[in-house]
């Protein structure tokens, strides 16, 4: 399941974070980072999914 989340995080970073933690603070932070630039949102999403 983590492989699917990582793939979704690469395509749409907030979706991968949402599937991992739900509508918590990390989701909203990832939305903000993705709006500021795709790469920061991507790095944050992969970090959140991979840390568990």
CHARMM internal coordinates of N, CA and C (Angstrom, degrees):
IC EDIT
DIST 1 N 1 CA 1.4526
DIST 1 CA 1 C 1.5271
ANGL 1 N 1 CA 1 C 111.15
DIST 1 C 2 N 1.3255
ANGL 1 CA 1 C 2 N 117.89
DIHE 1 N 1 CA 1 C 2 N -33.39
DIST 2 N 2 CA 1.4674
ANGL 1 C 2 N 2 CA 119.58
DIHE 1 CA 1 C 2 N 2 CA 179.16
DIST 2 CA 2 C 1.5224
ANGL 2 N 2 CA 2 C 111.66
DIHE 1 C 2 N 2 CA 2 C -64.78
DIST 2 C 3 N 1.3126
ANGL 2 CA 2 C 3 N 117.97
DIHE 2 N 2 CA 2 C 3 N -33.19
DIST 3 N 3 CA 1.4614
ANGL 2 C 3 N 3 CA 120.62
DIHE 2 CA 2 C 3 N 3 CA 178.36
DIST 3 CA 3 C 1.5289
ANGL 3 N 3 CA 3 C 110.26
DIHE 2 C 3 N 3 CA 3 C -63.17
DIST 3 C 4 N 1.3070
ANGL 3 CA 3 C 4 N 116.68
DIHE 3 N 3 CA 3 C 4 N -41.20
DIST 4 N 4 CA 1.4760
ANGL 3 C 4 N 4 CA 120.66
DIHE 3 CA 3 C 4 N 4 CA 177.96
DIST 4 CA 4 C 1.5224
ANGL 4 N 4 CA 4 C 110.27
DIHE 3 C 4 N 4 CA 4 C -64.44
DIST 4 C 5 N 1.3306
ANGL 4 CA 4 C 5 N 117.02
DIHE 4 N 4 CA 4 C 5 N -41.70
DIST 5 N 5 CA 1.4708
ANGL 4 C 5 N 5 CA 120.29
DIHE 4 CA 4 C 5 N 5 CA 178.68
DIST 5 CA 5 C 1.5219
ANGL 5 N 5 CA 5 C 111.31
DIHE 4 C 5 N 5 CA 5 C -64.67
DIST 5 C 6 N 1.3208
ANGL 5 CA 5 C 6 N 117.77
DIHE 5 N 5 CA 5 C 6 N -39.00
DIST 6 N 6 CA 1.4668
ANGL 5 C 6 N 6 CA 120.16
DIHE 5 CA 5 C 6 N 6 CA 178.83
DIST 6 CA 6 C 1.5218
ANGL 6 N 6 CA 6 C 110.31
DIHE 5 C 6 N 6 CA 6 C -66.80
DIST 6 C 7 N 1.3206
ANGL 6 CA 6 C 7 N 117.59
DIHE 6 N 6 CA 6 C 7 N -41.44
DIST 7 N 7 CA 1.4681
ANGL 6 C 7 N 7 CA 120.65
DIHE 6 CA 6 C 7 N 7 CA 177.77
DIST 7 CA 7 C 1.5242
ANGL 7 N 7 CA 7 C 110.05
DIHE 6 C 7 N 7 CA 7 C -62.57
DIST 7 C 8 N 1.3312
ANGL 7 CA 7 C 8 N 117.38
DIHE 7 N 7 CA 7 C 8 N -43.98
DIST 8 N 8 CA 1.4626
ANGL 7 C 8 N 8 CA 120.16
DIHE 7 CA 7 C 8 N 8 CA 177.49
DIST 8 CA 8 C 1.5237
ANGL 8 N 8 CA 8 C 111.79
DIHE 7 C 8 N 8 CA 8 C -65.52
DIST 8 C 9 N 1.3360
ANGL 8 CA 8 C 9 N 116.52
DIHE 8 N 8 CA 8 C 9 N -32.45
DIST 9 N 9 CA 1.4647
ANGL 8 C 9 N 9 CA 120.18
DIHE 8 CA 8 C 9 N 9 CA 177.65
DIST 9 CA 9 C 1.5132
ANGL 9 N 9 CA 9 C 111.72
DIHE 8 C 9 N 9 CA 9 C -67.21
DIST 9 C 10 N 1.3103
ANGL 9 CA 9 C 10 N 117.11
DIHE 9 N 9 CA 9 C 10 N -32.50
DIST 10 N 10 CA 1.4664
ANGL 9 C 10 N 10 CA 120.00
DIHE 9 CA 9 C 10 N 10 CA 177.85
DIST 10 CA 10 C 1.5263
ANGL 10 N 10 CA 10 C 110.23
DIHE 9 C 10 N 10 CA 10 C -72.37
DIST 10 C 11 N 1.3221
ANGL 10 CA 10 C 11 N 116.70
DIHE 10 N 10 CA 10 C 11 N -38.22
DIST 11 N 11 CA 1.4684
ANGL 10 C 11 N 11 CA 120.25
DIHE 10 CA 10 C 11 N 11 CA -179.06
DIST 11 CA 11 C 1.5281
ANGL 11 N 11 CA 11 C 110.86
DIHE 10 C 11 N 11 CA 11 C -75.82
DIST 11 C 12 N 1.3428
ANGL 11 CA 11 C 12 N 116.48
DIHE 11 N 11 CA 11 C 12 N -53.55
DIST 12 N 12 CA 1.4732
ANGL 11 C 12 N 12 CA 122.37
DIHE 11 CA 11 C 12 N 12 CA -179.59
DIST 12 CA 12 C 1.5323
ANGL 12 N 12 CA 12 C 107.13
DIHE 11 C 12 N 12 CA 12 C -134.92
DIST 12 C 13 N 1.3354
ANGL 12 CA 12 C 13 N 118.25
DIHE 12 N 12 CA 12 C 13 N 95.29
DIST 13 N 13 CA 1.4642
ANGL 12 C 13 N 13 CA 120.89
DIHE 12 CA 12 C 13 N 13 CA -173.89
DIST 13 CA 13 C 1.5339
ANGL 13 N 13 CA 13 C 115.55
DIHE 12 C 13 N 13 CA 13 C -52.77
DIST 13 C 14 N 1.3360
ANGL 13 CA 13 C 14 N 120.63
DIHE 13 N 13 CA 13 C 14 N -44.63
DIST 14 N 14 CA 1.4717
ANGL 13 C 14 N 14 CA 118.16
DIHE 13 CA 13 C 14 N 14 CA -179.40
DIST 14 CA 14 C 1.5302
ANGL 14 N 14 CA 14 C 113.48
DIHE 13 C 14 N 14 CA 14 C -63.51
DIST 14 C 15 N 1.3132
ANGL 14 CA 14 C 15 N 117.89
DIHE 14 N 14 CA 14 C 15 N -29.20
DIST 15 N 15 CA 1.4612
ANGL 14 C 15 N 15 CA 120.57
DIHE 14 CA 14 C 15 N 15 CA 179.67
DIST 15 CA 15 C 1.5244
ANGL 15 N 15 CA 15 C 111.17
DIHE 14 C 15 N 15 CA 15 C -65.79
DIST 15 C 16 N 1.3193
ANGL 15 CA 15 C 16 N 117.20
DIHE 15 N 15 CA 15 C 16 N -42.97
DIST 16 N 16 CA 1.4616
ANGL 15 C 16 N 16 CA 120.21
DIHE 15 CA 15 C 16 N 16 CA 177.78
DIST 16 CA 16 C 1.5143
ANGL 16 N 16 CA 16 C 112.25
DIHE 15 C 16 N 16 CA 16 C -63.18
DIST 16 C 17 N 1.3209
ANGL 16 CA 16 C 17 N 116.49
DIHE 16 N 16 CA 16 C 17 N -39.84
DIST 17 N 17 CA 1.4666
ANGL 16 C 17 N 17 CA 120.43
DIHE 16 CA 16 C 17 N 17 CA 178.50
DIST 17 CA 17 C 1.5225
ANGL 17 N 17 CA 17 C 110.19
DIHE 16 C 17 N 17 CA 17 C -68.62
DIST 17 C 18 N 1.3148
ANGL 17 CA 17 C 18 N 117.33
DIHE 17 N 17 CA 17 C 18 N -40.35
DIST 18 N 18 CA 1.4584
ANGL 17 C 18 N 18 CA 120.76
DIHE 17 CA 17 C 18 N 18 CA 178.52
DIST 18 CA 18 C 1.5275
ANGL 18 N 18 CA 18 C 111.06
DIHE 17 C 18 N 18 CA 18 C -60.72
DIST 18 C 19 N 1.3167
ANGL 18 CA 18 C 19 N 117.17
DIHE 18 N 18 CA 18 C 19 N -43.11
DIST 19 N 19 CA 1.4561
ANGL 18 C 19 N 19 CA 120.25
DIHE 18 CA 18 C 19 N 19 CA 179.54
DIST 19 CA 19 C 1.5242
ANGL 19 N 19 CA 19 C 112.09
DIHE 18 C 19 N 19 CA 19 C -65.97
DIST 19 C 20 N 1.3186
ANGL 19 CA 19 C 20 N 117.07
DIHE 19 N 19 CA 19 C 20 N -26.81
DIST 20 N 20 CA 1.4657
ANGL 19 C 20 N 20 CA 121.02
DIHE 19 CA 19 C 20 N 20 CA -178.81
DIST 20 CA 20 C 1.5325
ANGL 20 N 20 CA 20 C 112.13
DIHE 19 C 20 N 20 CA 20 C -84.69
DIST 20 C 21 N 1.3305
ANGL 20 CA 20 C 21 N 117.93
DIHE 20 N 20 CA 20 C 21 N -47.84
DIST 21 N 21 CA 1.4726
ANGL 20 C 21 N 21 CA 120.67
DIHE 20 CA 20 C 21 N 21 CA -171.71
DIST 21 CA 21 C 1.5242
ANGL 21 N 21 CA 21 C 114.78
DIHE 20 C 21 N 21 CA 21 C -119.58
DIST 21 C 22 N 1.3131
ANGL 21 CA 21 C 22 N 119.14
DIHE 21 N 21 CA 21 C 22 N -9.03
DIST 22 N 22 CA 1.4565
ANGL 21 C 22 N 22 CA 120.76
DIHE 21 CA 21 C 22 N 22 CA -178.52
DIST 22 CA 22 C 1.5273
ANGL 22 N 22 CA 22 C 111.37
DIHE 21 C 22 N 22 CA 22 C 82.82
DIST 22 C 23 N 1.3214
ANGL 22 CA 22 C 23 N 116.03
DIHE 22 N 22 CA 22 C 23 N -153.74
DIST 23 N 23 CA 1.4671
ANGL 22 C 23 N 23 CA 121.15
DIHE 22 CA 22 C 23 N 23 CA -176.46
DIST 23 CA 23 C 1.5269
ANGL 23 N 23 CA 23 C 111.64
DIHE 22 C 23 N 23 CA 23 C -90.65
DIST 23 C 24 N 1.2980
ANGL 23 CA 23 C 24 N 117.20
DIHE 23 N 23 CA 23 C 24 N 49.33
DIST 24 N 24 CA 1.4543
ANGL 23 C 24 N 24 CA 122.21
DIHE 23 CA 23 C 24 N 24 CA 179.54
DIST 24 CA 24 C 1.5096
ANGL 24 N 24 CA 24 C 111.97
DIHE 23 C 24 N 24 CA 24 C -92.01
DIST 24 C 25 N 1.3198
ANGL 24 CA 24 C 25 N 114.80
DIHE 24 N 24 CA 24 C 25 N -169.39
DIST 25 N 25 CA 1.4697
ANGL 24 C 25 N 25 CA 120.48
DIHE 24 CA 24 C 25 N 25 CA -177.18
DIST 25 CA 25 C 1.5257
ANGL 25 N 25 CA 25 C 111.93
DIHE 24 C 25 N 25 CA 25 C -65.53
DIST 25 C 26 N 1.3285
ANGL 25 CA 25 C 26 N 117.70
DIHE 25 N 25 CA 25 C 26 N -32.01
DIST 26 N 26 CA 1.4598
ANGL 25 C 26 N 26 CA 120.00
DIHE 25 CA 25 C 26 N 26 CA 179.47
DIST 26 CA 26 C 1.5241
ANGL 26 N 26 CA 26 C 111.67
DIHE 25 C 26 N 26 CA 26 C -67.48
DIST 26 C 27 N 1.3196
ANGL 26 CA 26 C 27 N 117.13
DIHE 26 N 26 CA 26 C 27 N -33.95
DIST 27 N 27 CA 1.4655
ANGL 26 C 27 N 27 CA 120.36
DIHE 26 CA 26 C 27 N 27 CA 177.38
DIST 27 CA 27 C 1.5232
ANGL 27 N 27 CA 27 C 110.42
DIHE 26 C 27 N 27 CA 27 C -63.42
DIST 27 C 28 N 1.3283
ANGL 27 CA 27 C 28 N 116.72
DIHE 27 N 27 CA 27 C 28 N -48.54
DIST 28 N 28 CA 1.4648
ANGL 27 C 28 N 28 CA 120.01
DIHE 27 CA 27 C 28 N 28 CA -177.89
DIST 28 CA 28 C 1.5204
ANGL 28 N 28 CA 28 C 111.56
DIHE 27 C 28 N 28 CA 28 C -68.32
DIST 28 C 29 N 1.3281
ANGL 28 CA 28 C 29 N 116.67
DIHE 28 N 28 CA 28 C 29 N -35.04
DIST 29 N 29 CA 1.4630
ANGL 28 C 29 N 29 CA 119.73
DIHE 28 CA 28 C 29 N 29 CA 175.20
DIST 29 CA 29 C 1.5214
ANGL 29 N 29 CA 29 C 110.18
DIHE 28 C 29 N 29 CA 29 C -63.54
DIST 29 C 30 N 1.3234
ANGL 29 CA 29 C 30 N 116.52
DIHE 29 N 29 CA 29 C 30 N -39.67
DIST 30 N 30 CA 1.4570
ANGL 29 C 30 N 30 CA 119.81
DIHE 29 CA 29 C 30 N 30 CA 179.63
DIST 30 CA 30 C 1.5226
ANGL 30 N 30 CA 30 C 111.36
DIHE 29 C 30 N 30 CA 30 C -67.78
DIST 30 C 31 N 1.3253
ANGL 30 CA 30 C 31 N 117.48
DIHE 30 N 30 CA 30 C 31 N -37.49
DIST 31 N 31 CA 1.4791
ANGL 30 C 31 N 31 CA 120.36
DIHE 30 CA 30 C 31 N 31 CA 174.99
DIST 31 CA 31 C 1.5277
ANGL 31 N 31 CA 31 C 109.45
DIHE 30 C 31 N 31 CA 31 C -58.33
DIST 31 C 32 N 1.3223
ANGL 31 CA 31 C 32 N 116.52
DIHE 31 N 31 CA 31 C 32 N -46.85
DIST 32 N 32 CA 1.4643
ANGL 31 C 32 N 32 CA 120.92
DIHE 31 CA 31 C 32 N 32 CA -179.51
DIST 32 CA 32 C 1.5328
ANGL 32 N 32 CA 32 C 110.95
DIHE 31 C 32 N 32 CA 32 C -62.70
DIST 32 C 33 N 1.3313
ANGL 32 CA 32 C 33 N 116.84
DIHE 32 N 32 CA 32 C 33 N -46.35
DIST 33 N 33 CA 1.4605
ANGL 32 C 33 N 33 CA 120.11
DIHE 32 CA 32 C 33 N 33 CA -179.87
DIST 33 CA 33 C 1.5246
ANGL 33 N 33 CA 33 C 111.68
DIHE 32 C 33 N 33 CA 33 C -64.09
DIST 33 C 34 N 1.3104
ANGL 33 CA 33 C 34 N 117.16
DIHE 33 N 33 CA 33 C 34 N -37.39
DIST 34 N 34 CA 1.4633
ANGL 33 C 34 N 34 CA 119.99
DIHE 33 CA 33 C 34 N 34 CA 178.95
DIST 34 CA 34 C 1.5232
ANGL 34 N 34 CA 34 C 110.90
DIHE 33 C 34 N 34 CA 34 C -68.76
DIST 34 C 35 N 1.3182
ANGL 34 CA 34 C 35 N 117.30
DIHE 34 N 34 CA 34 C 35 N -35.72
DIST 35 N 35 CA 1.4622
ANGL 34 C 35 N 35 CA 119.64
DIHE 34 CA 34 C 35 N 35 CA 176.77
DIST 35 CA 35 C 1.5257
ANGL 35 N 35 CA 35 C 111.66
DIHE 34 C 35 N 35 CA 35 C -68.11
DIST 35 C 36 N 1.3241
ANGL 35 CA 35 C 36 N 116.12
DIHE 35 N 35 CA 35 C 36 N -32.90
DIST 36 N 36 CA 1.4670
ANGL 35 C 36 N 36 CA 119.85
DIHE 35 CA 35 C 36 N 36 CA 178.77
DIST 36 CA 36 C 1.5246
ANGL 36 N 36 CA 36 C 112.09
DIHE 35 C 36 N 36 CA 36 C -75.70
DIST 36 C 37 N 1.3120
ANGL 36 CA 36 C 37 N 116.13
DIHE 36 N 36 CA 36 C 37 N -24.21
DIST 37 N 37 CA 1.4596
ANGL 36 C 37 N 37 CA 121.03
DIHE 36 CA 36 C 37 N 37 CA 178.87
DIST 37 CA 37 C 1.5164
ANGL 37 N 37 CA 37 C 109.32
DIHE 36 C 37 N 37 CA 37 C 171.28
DIST 37 C 38 N 1.3065
ANGL 37 CA 37 C 38 N 115.95
DIHE 37 N 37 CA 37 C 38 N 143.10
DIST 38 N 38 CA 1.4597
ANGL 37 C 38 N 38 CA 120.13
DIHE 37 CA 37 C 38 N 38 CA -175.83
DIST 38 CA 38 C 1.5306
ANGL 38 N 38 CA 38 C 112.35
DIHE 37 C 38 N 38 CA 38 C -63.83
DIST 38 C 39 N 1.3167
ANGL 38 CA 38 C 39 N 117.42
DIHE 38 N 38 CA 38 C 39 N -41.32
DIST 39 N 39 CA 1.4674
ANGL 38 C 39 N 39 CA 121.86
DIHE 38 CA 38 C 39 N 39 CA -175.38
DIST 39 CA 39 C 1.5366
ANGL 39 N 39 CA 39 C 112.05
DIHE 38 C 39 N 39 CA 39 C -63.84
DIST 39 C 40 N 1.3378
ANGL 39 CA 39 C 40 N 120.52
DIHE 39 N 39 CA 39 C 40 N -46.82
DIST 40 N 40 CA 1.4694
ANGL 39 C 40 N 40 CA 118.56
DIHE 39 CA 39 C 40 N 40 CA 177.25
DIST 40 CA 40 C 1.5300
ANGL 40 N 40 CA 40 C 112.76
DIHE 39 C 40 N 40 CA 40 C -60.60
DIST 40 C 41 N 1.3162
ANGL 40 CA 40 C 41 N 117.56
DIHE 40 N 40 CA 40 C 41 N -38.91
DIST 41 N 41 CA 1.4561
ANGL 40 C 41 N 41 CA 120.96
DIHE 40 CA 40 C 41 N 41 CA 177.13
DIST 41 CA 41 C 1.5193
ANGL 41 N 41 CA 41 C 111.50
DIHE 40 C 41 N 41 CA 41 C -65.74
DIST 41 C 42 N 1.3129
ANGL 41 CA 41 C 42 N 116.56
DIHE 41 N 41 CA 41 C 42 N -38.80
DIST 42 N 42 CA 1.4611
ANGL 41 C 42 N 42 CA 121.45
DIHE 41 CA 41 C 42 N 42 CA 178.83
DIST 42 CA 42 C 1.5229
ANGL 42 N 42 CA 42 C 111.37
DIHE 41 C 42 N 42 CA 42 C -65.33
DIST 42 C 43 N 1.3141
ANGL 42 CA 42 C 43 N 117.11
DIHE 42 N 42 CA 42 C 43 N -46.09
DIST 43 N 43 CA 1.4656
ANGL 42 C 43 N 43 CA 121.12
DIHE 42 CA 42 C 43 N 43 CA -179.86
DIST 43 CA 43 C 1.5298
ANGL 43 N 43 CA 43 C 110.30
DIHE 42 C 43 N 43 CA 43 C -62.47
DIST 43 C 44 N 1.3056
ANGL 43 CA 43 C 44 N 117.14
DIHE 43 N 43 CA 43 C 44 N -44.59
DIST 44 N 44 CA 1.4589
ANGL 43 C 44 N 44 CA 121.23
DIHE 43 CA 43 C 44 N 44 CA 179.56
DIST 44 CA 44 C 1.5298
ANGL 44 N 44 CA 44 C 110.62
DIHE 43 C 44 N 44 CA 44 C -63.22
DIST 44 C 45 N 1.3264
ANGL 44 CA 44 C 45 N 117.57
DIHE 44 N 44 CA 44 C 45 N -42.87
DIST 45 N 45 CA 1.4610
ANGL 44 C 45 N 45 CA 121.32
DIHE 44 CA 44 C 45 N 45 CA -178.80
DIST 45 CA 45 C 1.5212
ANGL 45 N 45 CA 45 C 111.43
DIHE 44 C 45 N 45 CA 45 C -64.10
DIST 45 C 46 N 1.3039
ANGL 45 CA 45 C 46 N 117.50
DIHE 45 N 45 CA 45 C 46 N -45.43
DIST 46 N 46 CA 1.4625
ANGL 45 C 46 N 46 CA 120.79
DIHE 45 CA 45 C 46 N 46 CA -179.85
DIST 46 CA 46 C 1.5393
ANGL 46 N 46 CA 46 C 109.52
DIHE 45 C 46 N 46 CA 46 C -65.41
DIST 46 C 47 N 1.3127
ANGL 46 CA 46 C 47 N 117.32
DIHE 46 N 46 CA 46 C 47 N -38.40
DIST 47 N 47 CA 1.4570
ANGL 46 C 47 N 47 CA 120.74
DIHE 46 CA 46 C 47 N 47 CA 177.22
DIST 47 CA 47 C 1.5318
ANGL 47 N 47 CA 47 C 111.15
DIHE 46 C 47 N 47 CA 47 C -61.67
DIST 47 C 48 N 1.3200
ANGL 47 CA 47 C 48 N 117.37
DIHE 47 N 47 CA 47 C 48 N -46.34
DIST 48 N 48 CA 1.4597
ANGL 47 C 48 N 48 CA 121.26
DIHE 47 CA 47 C 48 N 48 CA -178.50
DIST 48 CA 48 C 1.5246
ANGL 48 N 48 CA 48 C 111.00
DIHE 47 C 48 N 48 CA 48 C -63.62
DIST 48 C 49 N 1.3198
ANGL 48 CA 48 C 49 N 116.80
DIHE 48 N 48 CA 48 C 49 N -42.41
DIST 49 N 49 CA 1.4669
ANGL 48 C 49 N 49 CA 119.72
DIHE 48 CA 48 C 49 N 49 CA -178.97
DIST 49 CA 49 C 1.5154
ANGL 49 N 49 CA 49 C 111.29
DIHE 48 C 49 N 49 CA 49 C -71.29
DIST 49 C 50 N 1.3180
ANGL 49 CA 49 C 50 N 117.78
DIHE 49 N 49 CA 49 C 50 N -38.46
DIST 50 N 50 CA 1.4747
ANGL 49 C 50 N 50 CA 120.79
DIHE 49 CA 49 C 50 N 50 CA -174.70
DIST 50 CA 50 C 1.5274
ANGL 50 N 50 CA 50 C 113.31
DIHE 49 C 50 N 50 CA 50 C -81.07
DIST 50 C 51 N 1.3077
ANGL 50 CA 50 C 51 N 119.12
DIHE 50 N 50 CA 50 C 51 N -19.13
DIST 51 N 51 CA 1.4711
ANGL 50 C 51 N 51 CA 119.42
DIHE 50 CA 50 C 51 N 51 CA -174.74
DIST 51 CA 51 C 1.5228
ANGL 51 N 51 CA 51 C 113.12
DIHE 50 C 51 N 51 CA 51 C -73.54
DIST 51 C 52 N 1.3154
ANGL 51 CA 51 C 52 N 118.96
DIHE 51 N 51 CA 51 C 52 N -20.10
DIST 52 N 52 CA 1.4611
ANGL 51 C 52 N 52 CA 120.96
DIHE 51 CA 51 C 52 N 52 CA -179.84
DIST 52 CA 52 C 1.4745
ANGL 52 N 52 CA 52 C 112.19
DIHE 51 C 52 N 52 CA 52 C -80.15
END
COOR INIT
IC SEED 1 N 1 CA 1 C
IC BUILD
